């Protein structure tokens, strides 16, 4: 089954989740095929992005159409790891002011500190909702984040990167360990869902960066290692707690806690993908702050960064209160709760 989720009233994301799926194109319209049957037709001008899982395909005409409309296209393997993406010219077709270059060194360092501070405060808020008594790594990570936050004002740009990398080495193992200990049973592999959530957030942010005419390779904090879109990773960083970490923890507790077939779920992988993507889209459309959705916050954030590059305003990440992540409810309370999942058809 092919899944289409509406991003706004007029735009659609195309997810090819089922083995054997094919995305073709004719005269400016994408055609989704499965089992030799055409399932849907979506005009390219109404498409926001395309995500292709292993064993699905894009025809040459679909690739050409996606490139002509500068649509982000990402390919993932069966474990939801990055396989590749279509390379798009970040300035092609942009109607916005073009300004090469990046902030001066002092501004870059200040922006890097703001980004690191935003993500560390967000992670600390999430960790504070977890029961550290059952997972010592959670307590260790909390202490490390608190210490690093005190050191940020005097840290160099390189040191800020080191701090972020150091926290990453503790933070995600702590989440995985807490989840396994809280479940009290053997869970299906967790990492693929973290990979998928990161990819989904990256795709949305990348689309906004392209639309704003900002170079996705001109970064503040992350280093360019070839194909990782360092500026996109900078701008998506502060949102990972809500749109990646919390989403994955809740999904895994709901889907994998009561394992019945040794793989953590009775559902096939493609069905789990469908449910995860639906939950992702629901969260993205939900209110973040002051009647504004997470999608709208991401869009506005990219615009604020572009204006900061031109010197029109100062850039400041959006720091969300911890209540925005968990509605004041510790995650461990999810152990006894099974959230209903709506199947897409």
Rosetta blueprint (number, residue, H / E / L):
1 X L
2 X L
3 X E
4 X E
5 X E
6 X E
7 X L
8 X L
9 X L
10 X L
11 X L
12 X E
13 X E
14 X E
15 X E
16 X E
17 X L
18 X L
19 X L
20 X L
21 X L
22 X E
23 X E
24 X E
25 X E
26 X E
27 X L
28 X L
29 X E
30 X E
31 X E
32 X E
33 X E
34 X E
35 X L
36 X L
37 X E
38 X E
39 X E
40 X E
41 X E
42 X E
43 X E
44 X H
45 X H
46 X H
47 X E
48 X E
49 X E
50 X E
51 X E
52 X E
53 X E
54 X L
55 X L
56 X L
57 X E
58 X E
59 X L
60 X H
61 X H
62 X H
63 X H
64 X H
65 X H
66 X H
67 X H
68 X H
69 X L
70 X L
71 X L
72 X E
73 X E
74 X E
75 X E
76 X E
77 X L
78 X L
79 X L
80 X L
81 X L
82 X E
83 X E
84 X E
85 X E
86 X L
87 X L
88 X L
89 X L
90 X L
91 X L
92 X L
93 X L
94 X L
95 X L
96 X L
97 X L
98 X L
99 X L
100 X L
101 X L
102 X L
103 X L
104 X L
105 X H
106 X H
107 X H
108 X H
109 X H
110 X H
111 X H
112 X H
113 X H
114 X H
115 X H
116 X H
117 X H
118 X H
119 X H
120 X H
121 X H
122 X H
123 X H
124 X H
125 X H
126 X H
127 X H
128 X L
129 X L
130 X L
131 X L
132 X H
133 X H
134 X H
135 X L
136 X H
137 X H
138 X H
139 X H
140 X H
141 X H
142 X H
143 X H
144 X H
145 X H
146 X H
147 X H
148 X H
149 X H
150 X H
151 X H
152 X H
153 X H
154 X H
155 X L
156 X L
157 X H
158 X H
159 X H
160 X H
161 X H
162 X H
163 X H
164 X H
165 X H
166 X H
167 X H
168 X H
169 X H
170 X H
171 X H
172 X H
173 X H
174 X H
175 X H
176 X H
177 X H
178 X H
179 X H
180 X H
181 X H
182 X H
183 X H
184 X L
185 X L
186 X L
187 X L
188 X L
189 X L
190 X L
191 X H
192 X H
193 X H
194 X H
195 X H
196 X H
197 X H
198 X H
199 X H
200 X H
201 X H
202 X H
203 X H
204 X H
205 X H
206 X H
207 X H
208 X H
209 X H
210 X H
211 X H
212 X H
213 X L
214 X L
215 X L
216 X L
217 X L
218 X L
219 X L
220 X L
221 X L
222 X L
223 X L
224 X L
225 X L
226 X L
227 X L
228 X L
229 X L
230 X H
231 X H
232 X H
233 X H
234 X H
235 X H
236 X H
237 X H
238 X H
239 X H
240 X H
241 X H
242 X H
243 X H
244 X H
245 X H
246 X H
247 X H
248 X H
249 X H
250 X H
251 X H
252 X H
253 X H
254 X H
255 X H
256 X H
257 X L
258 X L
259 X L
260 X L
261 X L
262 X L
263 X L
264 X L
265 X L
266 X L
267 X L
268 X L
269 X H
270 X H
271 X H
272 X H
273 X H
274 X H
275 X H
276 X H
277 X H
278 X H
279 X H
280 X H
281 X H
282 X H
283 X H
284 X H
285 X H
286 X L
287 X E
288 X E
289 X E
290 X L
291 X L
292 X E
293 X E
294 X H
295 X H
296 X H
297 X H
298 X H
299 X H
300 X H
301 X H
302 X H
303 X H
304 X H
305 X H
306 X H
307 X H
308 X H
309 X H
310 X L
311 X L
312 X L
313 X L
314 X L
315 X L
316 X L
317 X L
318 X L
319 X L
320 X L
321 X L
322 X L
323 X H
324 X H
325 X H
326 X H
327 X L
328 X L
329 X L
330 X L
331 X H
332 X H
333 X H
334 X H
335 X H
336 X H
337 X L
338 X L
339 X L
340 X L
341 X L
342 X L
343 X L
344 X L
345 X L
